[in-house]
Amino acid sequence: MSEVMEKIIETLEEIRPGCDFEGKTALVDEGLLDSFEVIQFISEIGDKLDVDVPVEEIIPENFNSLEAIEKLINSLLEI
């Protein structure tokens, strides 16, 4: 597991303790993460990984699965 993925899971578990995020493909669409929690996640992951998520990237598709989140974060880290 990559360091980025470990930080993503760690951060999500801090926001929603006891929720199993692995294997889910509709975290936002199914209500496992609400809009406030997505913003909280963006803030916390930004601090942990020193990355800024642009407003135009804050769309459900980018936060519906661990893989989608990791892809977004990795693309922002490469900039």
LINJOPE-V943917 format. One record per residue. RES is the residue in one letter. PSI is psi in degrees with one decimal (* if undefined). Layout:
BEGIN
{{RES:PSI} {RES:PSI}}
END
This chain:
BEGIN
{{M:134.6} {S:160.7} {E:-38.9} {V:-46.7} {M:-40.7} {E:-42.9} {K:-37.3} {I:-50.2} {I:-44.5} {E:-45.8} {T:-44.2} {L:-39.0} {E:-28.2} {E:-37.1} {I:-42.5} {R:76.2} {P:140.1} {G:-4.6} {C:132.8} {D:107.9} {F:-19.5} {E:136.7} {G:-5.7} {K:142.5} {T:9.4} {A:51.4} {L:-44.2} {V:-47.6} {D:-33.2} {E:3.0} {G:11.8} {L:-28.2} {L:124.4} {D:176.3} {S:-38.7} {F:-42.0} {E:-33.9} {V:-44.5} {I:-42.1} {Q:-44.1} {F:-47.0} {I:-42.7} {S:-47.9} {E:-41.5} {I:-31.9} {G:-42.2} {D:-41.9} {K:-37.7} {L:3.1} {D:55.6} {V:143.4} {D:127.7} {V:115.8} {P:149.3} {V:-39.2} {E:-14.2} {E:-4.5} {I:78.1} {I:151.3} {P:-39.2} {E:-31.5} {N:-7.9} {F:14.3} {N:-17.2} {S:160.7} {L:-39.3} {E:-42.0} {A:-40.7} {I:-45.1} {E:-42.6} {K:-44.7} {L:-50.6} {I:-44.3} {N:-39.8} {S:-34.2} {L:-31.9} {L:-25.7} {E:-16.4} {I:*}}
END
